[in-house]
Amino acid sequence: MKKISILGSTGSIGRQTLKVVEALPDRFQIVALAAGNNLDELVSQITRHHPEVVSVASPALADELHRRLATALPPGHPEPETHHGREGMLAVATHPDAEIVLSAAVGVVGLEATYQAVRLGRTVALSNKEVLVAAGELVMAGAAKSGRELLPVDSEHNAVHQCLRAGKRSQPGDAGSSSSPATALYPEVRRIVLTASGGPFRKTPLAQLSHATIDQALAHPNWKMGNRITIDSATMMNKGFEIIEARWLFGMRPDQIDVIIHPQSVIHSFVELVDGAVLAQLAPPDMRMPIQYALTYPDRVESQQVQLDWAKLRRLDFEKASTRRFPCLRLAREAMKRGGAMPCALNAADEVAVAAFLDHRLPFLGIPEVVEAVLEKTPGTKFNSIEDVLAADAEARRQAHEAVSHRASKPVSV
């Protein structure tokens, strides 16, 4: 039985991870949970899974959790050890019994804890994009040193991982084998292609995007996700982050990673081989499948939860991803190519800009404008430690807040 810690247990991925665990009770045990502010959900999770350690966002929430558990748990049942904030995230990520750490905390808040889990040699199932976007080189170096592979949970990277199992991977000592993205870890691969739904604005006339509302941007056609990732899907910054992630996860050069719009979200990625063959991974748009794959890897386990309905699969459409419609794709590629602090600043500025949009302080097209303004002021400094990453993140956020303030007098669609 594998023992699991979850960073971000009350978010969308965290909740679906627990559904997978509940569907396979003989295979998994929850030992630690880190949540944020959603105590209602966390109390329910604790009463169902009885973790040894939990974490919440603040001391006040920790006190409130203690009060709620006094009546929610059966008499005589021990309460979990409770932590909060940064120290709490680290306690969950480094729980001594955890064999798998599911990293699903939204934002840079999960970066340090995930990095420590990697360094300790835990198997990390990665859903937190910020980990590799902000600190890909450091995290992958830590993974290489510990000898453990990061297992992607995002449907696109999970699909690539599955397809790559059909090909040859360079072994240590082979010519050209390295953890560097400048060399080929997969010598048989010509390129990988990440698919994107195109979000709610795939067909919206460009002139109307400046008036896009929050409700429109949150109306994703295929996936049910948290607010930030849903807005990132509408701008396709989410796909830009995935390009950067793919570079680090699979050791690909930037020119080996493409994006194509596939509105049905049935094919999650393609891998094109050097002989012209193309491998594709198909599945319903349901995150329980990639979560289960990561948790059970290298085995595959029968699932009654997720199945592709071939009778409903009548067509598969593809179209080019336009950087004119989705300028965040261009910004992400530029940040990846420049490297250093640029991808970290990209993520930080986007998080601030998306929050401002959701708070009616920034128009939809103001999101890429704020991000670009921050990137223009960011040096391509190379990181030597997680402290460097966190400092660059803080500075990019400061600049992003300043850029949002400069737009405060402009009209915002509500």
C-alpha positions as CSV (number, residue, x, y, z in Angstrom):
1,M,0.0,0.0,0.0
2,K,1.4,3.4,-1.1
3,K,1.3,6.2,1.4
4,I,0.5,9.6,0.0
5,S,0.8,13.3,1.1
6,I,-1.3,15.9,-0.8
7,L,-0.3,19.6,-1.2
8,G,-3.6,21.4,-2.1
9,S,-6.0,18.7,-0.9
10,T,-9.1,20.9,-1.1
11,G,-8.6,22.2,-4.6
12,S,-9.9,20.5,-7.7
13,I,-6.9,18.2,-8.3
14,G,-6.7,17.4,-4.6
15,R,-10.4,16.4,-4.3
16,Q,-10.2,14.3,-7.5
17,T,-7.0,12.6,-6.1
18,L,-9.0,11.6,-3.0
19,K,-11.7,10.2,-5.3
20,V,-9.1,8.0,-7.0
21,V,-7.7,6.9,-3.5
22,E,-11.3,6.0,-2.4
23,A,-11.8,4.0,-5.6
24,L,-8.7,2.0,-4.9
25,P,-8.7,1.7,-1.0
26,D,-6.4,-1.4,-1.0
27,R,-3.6,0.5,-2.8
28,F,-3.3,3.9,-1.1
29,Q,-3.3,5.5,2.3
30,I,-3.4,9.2,3.0
31,V,-0.9,10.3,5.6
32,A,-0.8,14.1,5.3
33,L,-3.0,16.8,3.8
34,A,-2.2,20.5,3.2
35,A,-5.1,22.8,2.5
36,G,-5.6,26.5,2.4
37,N,-8.8,28.2,3.7
38,N,-11.5,25.7,2.9
39,L,-12.1,24.1,6.4
40,D,-15.5,22.6,5.4
41,E,-13.8,20.4,2.8
42,L,-10.8,19.7,4.9
43,V,-12.8,18.5,7.9
44,S,-14.7,16.1,5.6
45,Q,-11.4,14.8,4.2
46,I,-10.0,14.3,7.6
47,T,-13.0,12.3,8.8
48,R,-12.8,10.1,5.7
49,H,-9.1,9.5,5.5
50,H,-7.7,10.1,9.0
51,P,-4.3,11.7,8.0
52,E,-1.6,11.9,10.7
53,V,-0.6,15.5,9.7
54,V,-2.6,18.4,8.2
55,S,-1.8,22.0,7.4
56,V,-3.9,25.1,6.8
57,A,-3.1,28.7,5.8
58,S,-3.0,30.5,9.1
59,P,-2.8,30.1,12.9
60,A,-6.5,31.3,13.2
61,L,-7.6,28.5,10.8
62,A,-5.6,26.0,12.7
63,D,-7.4,26.9,15.9
64,E,-10.8,26.8,14.1
65,L,-9.9,23.4,12.7
66,H,-9.1,22.1,16.2
67,R,-12.6,23.3,17.4
68,R,-14.4,21.7,14.5
69,L,-12.6,18.3,14.8
70,A,-13.5,18.1,18.5
71,T,-17.1,17.4,17.4
72,A,-16.5,15.9,13.9
73,L,-14.2,13.0,14.9
74,P,-15.6,9.9,16.7
75,P,-15.0,9.9,20.5
76,G,-11.5,8.7,21.3
77,H,-10.2,9.2,17.7
78,P,-6.9,11.2,17.7
79,E,-6.8,14.5,16.0
80,P,-4.1,14.9,13.3
81,E,-1.0,16.9,14.1
82,T,-1.9,20.4,12.8
83,H,0.4,23.0,11.2
84,H,0.0,26.2,9.2
85,G,1.6,28.3,6.6
86,R,5.1,27.6,5.1
87,E,6.1,25.3,7.9
88,G,2.9,23.3,7.5
89,M,3.4,22.8,3.8
90,L,6.9,21.6,4.5
91,A,5.7,19.2,7.2
92,V,3.2,17.6,4.8
93,A,5.6,17.4,1.9
94,T,8.4,15.8,4.0
95,H,6.2,13.5,6.1
96,P,8.6,10.6,6.8
97,D,6.1,7.9,5.7
98,A,5.0,9.5,2.5
99,E,6.1,7.6,-0.6
100,I,4.2,9.8,-3.0
101,V,3.8,13.6,-2.7
102,L,0.9,14.9,-4.9
103,S,1.8,18.5,-5.6
104,A,-1.4,20.4,-6.4
105,A,-1.2,23.6,-4.4
106,V,-2.1,26.5,-6.7
107,G,0.6,29.2,-7.1
108,V,4.2,29.5,-5.9
109,V,3.1,28.6,-2.4
110,G,3.8,24.9,-3.2
111,L,7.2,25.5,-4.7
112,E,9.5,25.2,-1.7
113,A,7.6,22.2,-0.2
114,T,7.7,20.3,-3.5
115,Y,11.4,21.1,-4.0
116,Q,12.1,19.6,-0.6
117,A,10.1,16.5,-1.4
118,V,12.1,16.1,-4.6
119,R,15.4,16.5,-2.7
120,L,14.4,13.9,-0.2
121,G,13.8,11.4,-2.9
122,R,10.0,11.2,-2.7
123,T,8.1,10.3,-5.8
124,V,6.4,13.6,-6.8
125,A,3.2,13.5,-8.8
126,L,3.3,17.1,-10.1
127,S,0.2,19.2,-10.9
128,N,1.5,22.5,-9.6
129,K,2.7,24.3,-12.8
130,E,4.6,26.9,-10.9
131,V,7.2,24.4,-9.7
132,L,8.8,23.9,-13.1
133,V,7.8,27.2,-14.6
134,A,9.5,29.2,-11.8
135,A,12.3,26.8,-10.9
136,G,12.6,24.1,-13.5
137,E,16.4,23.9,-13.7
138,L,16.8,23.7,-9.9
139,V,14.0,21.2,-9.4
140,M,15.1,18.9,-12.2
141,A,18.7,19.0,-10.9
142,G,17.3,17.9,-7.5
143,A,15.3,15.1,-9.1
144,A,18.4,13.9,-11.0
145,K,20.5,13.9,-7.8
146,S,17.8,11.9,-5.9
147,G,17.4,9.5,-8.8
148,R,13.6,9.9,-8.8
149,E,11.4,10.8,-11.8
150,L,8.8,13.5,-11.6
151,L,5.4,12.1,-12.7
152,P,3.3,14.7,-14.5
153,V,-0.4,14.9,-13.5
154,D,-1.4,17.6,-16.0
155,S,-3.3,15.7,-18.8
156,E,-1.1,17.0,-21.6
157,H,2.3,16.0,-19.9
158,N,0.8,12.8,-18.6
159,A,-0.2,12.0,-22.2
160,V,3.3,12.7,-23.4
161,H,4.8,10.5,-20.6
162,Q,2.5,7.7,-21.6
163,C,3.4,8.0,-25.3
164,L,7.2,8.2,-24.6
165,R,7.0,4.7,-22.9
166,A,6.7,3.3,-26.4
167,G,10.1,4.7,-27.5
168,K,13.7,4.6,-26.5
169,R,15.2,6.7,-23.8
170,S,18.9,7.5,-23.6
171,Q,20.7,5.7,-20.7
172,P,23.4,7.3,-18.5
173,G,26.6,7.2,-20.4
174,D,25.0,7.2,-23.8
175,A,26.2,9.9,-26.2
176,G,24.1,13.0,-25.8
177,S,22.3,11.8,-22.6
178,S,21.9,14.5,-20.1
179,S,19.3,16.3,-17.9
180,S,19.9,19.4,-20.0
181,P,17.0,20.4,-22.4
182,A,19.7,21.1,-25.0
183,T,20.3,17.4,-25.5
184,A,18.0,14.5,-26.5
185,L,16.8,12.3,-23.6
186,Y,14.6,10.7,-26.2
187,P,16.6,10.3,-29.4
188,E,13.7,8.8,-31.4
189,V,11.5,11.9,-30.8
190,R,11.3,14.7,-33.4
191,R,8.8,16.8,-31.4
192,I,5.9,16.8,-29.0
193,V,2.6,18.5,-29.6
194,L,0.5,19.7,-26.7
195,T,-3.2,20.1,-27.5
196,A,-5.3,23.0,-26.2
197,S,-9.1,23.3,-26.2
198,G,-8.9,26.9,-27.2
199,G,-11.0,27.8,-24.2
200,P,-14.2,30.0,-24.3
201,F,-12.8,32.6,-26.7
202,R,-11.6,30.3,-29.5
203,K,-14.1,31.7,-32.0
204,T,-14.8,35.1,-30.4
205,P,-14.1,38.0,-32.8
206,L,-10.9,39.7,-31.7
207,A,-12.6,43.1,-31.4
208,Q,-14.9,41.7,-28.7
209,L,-12.1,40.3,-26.5
210,S,-11.4,43.7,-24.9
211,H,-14.9,43.5,-23.4
212,A,-14.7,39.9,-22.3
213,T,-16.4,39.5,-18.9
214,I,-15.4,37.3,-15.9
215,D,-18.3,35.0,-16.4
216,Q,-17.4,34.5,-20.1
217,A,-13.8,33.8,-19.3
218,L,-14.7,31.3,-16.6
219,A,-17.0,29.3,-18.9
220,H,-14.6,26.7,-20.0
221,P,-16.1,24.4,-22.6
222,N,-14.6,21.1,-21.4
223,W,-13.0,21.2,-18.0
224,K,-14.1,22.1,-14.5
225,M,-11.1,23.8,-12.8
226,G,-10.2,26.5,-10.3
227,N,-10.6,30.1,-11.2
228,R,-7.0,31.0,-11.9
229,I,-6.3,28.0,-14.2
230,T,-9.6,28.6,-16.0
231,I,-8.7,32.2,-16.8
232,D,-5.2,31.0,-17.8
233,S,-6.9,28.6,-20.2
234,A,-8.9,31.5,-21.6
235,T,-5.7,33.5,-22.3
236,M,-3.8,30.3,-23.1
237,M,-1.1,31.3,-20.6
238,N,-1.8,27.9,-19.2
239,K,-0.5,26.3,-22.4
240,G,2.5,28.6,-22.3
241,F,3.3,27.3,-18.9
242,E,2.9,23.8,-20.2
243,I,5.5,24.5,-22.9
244,I,8.0,25.5,-20.3
245,E,7.1,22.4,-18.1
246,A,7.5,20.1,-21.1
247,R,11.0,21.5,-21.7
248,W,12.1,20.4,-18.3
249,L,10.1,17.3,-17.8
250,F,11.2,15.7,-21.1
251,G,14.5,17.3,-21.9
252,M,13.3,18.9,-25.1
253,R,14.6,21.9,-26.9
254,P,12.1,24.8,-27.2
255,D,11.8,24.2,-31.0
256,Q,10.7,20.6,-30.3
257,I,7.5,21.7,-28.5
258,D,4.4,22.8,-30.4
259,V,0.8,23.6,-29.5
260,I,-2.3,22.9,-31.6
261,I,-5.9,23.6,-30.8
262,H,-8.1,20.6,-30.5
263,P,-11.5,21.7,-29.2
264,Q,-12.8,18.2,-28.2
265,S,-10.0,17.7,-25.6
266,V,-10.0,14.0,-26.4
267,I,-6.4,13.8,-27.7
268,H,-4.3,15.2,-24.9
269,S,-0.9,15.2,-26.7
270,F,1.0,13.8,-29.6
271,V,4.6,12.6,-29.9
272,E,6.1,12.6,-33.4
273,L,9.0,10.3,-33.9
274,V,11.9,10.7,-36.2
275,D,10.6,8.1,-38.7
276,G,7.3,10.1,-39.1
277,A,5.2,7.9,-36.9
278,V,2.9,9.9,-34.5
279,L,1.7,8.5,-31.2
280,A,-1.4,10.1,-29.6
281,Q,-3.0,9.5,-26.2
282,L,-6.8,9.7,-26.1
283,A,-9.0,9.8,-23.0
284,P,-12.1,11.7,-21.8
285,P,-11.5,15.2,-20.3
286,D,-11.4,13.8,-16.8
287,M,-8.5,14.4,-14.5
288,R,-9.0,11.1,-12.5
289,M,-7.3,9.2,-15.3
290,P,-4.0,11.0,-15.3
291,I,-4.0,11.2,-11.5
292,Q,-4.5,7.4,-11.3
293,Y,-1.8,6.9,-13.8
294,A,0.7,8.9,-11.8
295,L,-0.2,7.2,-8.5
296,T,-0.1,3.7,-9.8
297,Y,3.0,4.1,-12.1
298,P,4.7,2.0,-13.4
299,D,1.6,-0.2,-13.2
300,R,-1.7,0.3,-14.9
301,V,-4.8,-0.5,-12.8
302,E,-8.3,-1.2,-14.0
303,S,-10.6,1.8,-13.5
304,Q,-14.4,1.9,-13.5
305,Q,-14.4,5.7,-13.2
306,V,-13.1,6.8,-16.6
307,Q,-13.9,5.4,-20.0
308,L,-14.0,7.0,-23.5
309,D,-17.4,6.8,-25.1
310,W,-16.5,5.9,-28.7
311,A,-20.2,6.3,-29.8
312,K,-20.0,10.0,-29.0
313,L,-16.6,10.5,-30.7
314,R,-17.8,11.6,-34.1
315,R,-15.0,14.0,-35.1
316,L,-11.6,15.4,-34.1
317,D,-10.8,18.9,-35.1
318,F,-7.4,20.7,-35.1
319,E,-6.4,24.3,-35.8
320,K,-3.4,26.5,-35.4
321,A,-3.0,28.4,-32.1
322,S,-2.8,32.1,-33.0
323,T,-0.5,34.3,-31.0
324,R,-2.5,37.3,-32.2
325,R,-5.5,35.9,-30.4
326,F,-3.5,34.5,-27.6
327,P,-0.5,36.8,-26.9
328,C,0.3,34.9,-23.7
329,L,1.6,32.0,-25.8
330,R,4.2,34.3,-27.4
331,L,5.2,35.8,-24.0
332,A,5.7,32.3,-22.5
333,R,7.9,31.2,-25.4
334,E,10.0,34.4,-25.1
335,A,10.4,33.9,-21.4
336,M,11.5,30.2,-21.9
337,K,14.1,31.2,-24.5
338,R,15.5,34.0,-22.4
339,G,15.6,31.7,-19.3
340,G,16.9,32.7,-15.9
341,A,14.4,34.7,-13.9
342,M,12.1,35.3,-16.9
343,P,9.8,32.2,-16.5
344,C,9.5,32.9,-12.8
345,A,8.5,36.5,-13.5
346,L,6.0,35.3,-16.2
347,N,4.2,33.2,-13.6
348,A,4.2,35.8,-10.8
349,A,3.0,38.6,-13.1
350,D,0.2,36.4,-14.5
351,E,-1.0,35.4,-11.1
352,V,-1.3,39.0,-10.0
353,A,-2.9,40.0,-13.3
354,V,-5.5,37.2,-13.2
355,A,-6.4,38.1,-9.6
356,A,-6.9,41.7,-10.7
357,F,-9.1,40.7,-13.5
358,L,-11.2,38.5,-11.2
359,D,-11.5,41.4,-8.8
360,H,-12.7,43.7,-11.6
361,R,-9.6,45.8,-11.5
362,L,-8.2,44.8,-14.9
363,P,-9.8,44.1,-18.3
364,F,-9.2,40.7,-19.9
365,L,-6.7,42.0,-22.4
366,G,-4.9,43.8,-19.6
367,I,-3.6,40.4,-18.4
368,P,-1.0,40.0,-21.2
369,E,-0.2,43.7,-21.0
370,V,0.7,43.5,-17.3
371,V,2.8,40.3,-17.9
372,E,4.7,41.9,-20.8
373,A,5.3,45.1,-18.8
374,V,6.9,43.0,-16.0
375,L,9.0,40.9,-18.4
376,E,10.4,44.0,-19.9
377,K,11.8,45.0,-16.5
378,T,13.1,41.5,-15.5
379,P,16.8,40.6,-15.9
380,G,17.6,37.1,-17.1
381,T,19.4,36.3,-13.8
382,K,20.2,32.6,-13.3
383,F,19.0,31.0,-10.0
384,N,21.4,29.3,-7.6
385,S,18.8,28.5,-4.9
386,I,15.2,28.4,-4.0
387,E,15.7,31.7,-2.1
388,D,16.7,33.3,-5.4
389,V,13.5,32.1,-7.0
390,L,11.3,33.4,-4.2
391,A,13.1,36.8,-4.3
392,A,12.5,37.1,-8.0
393,D,8.9,36.0,-7.6
394,A,8.4,38.7,-5.0
395,E,9.9,41.4,-7.1
396,A,7.9,40.4,-10.2
397,R,4.7,40.5,-8.1
398,R,5.6,44.0,-6.9
399,Q,6.1,45.2,-10.4
400,A,2.9,43.5,-11.5
401,H,0.9,45.3,-8.8
402,E,2.4,48.5,-9.9
403,A,1.4,47.8,-13.5
404,V,-2.1,47.0,-12.5
405,S,-2.3,50.3,-10.6
406,H,-1.3,52.2,-13.7
407,R,-4.3,50.8,-15.5
408,A,-6.7,51.5,-12.6
409,S,-8.3,54.5,-14.4
410,K,-9.2,52.5,-17.5
411,P,-12.7,51.0,-17.9
412,V,-13.1,47.4,-16.9
413,S,-15.8,45.1,-18.2
414,V,-17.9,43.5,-15.5
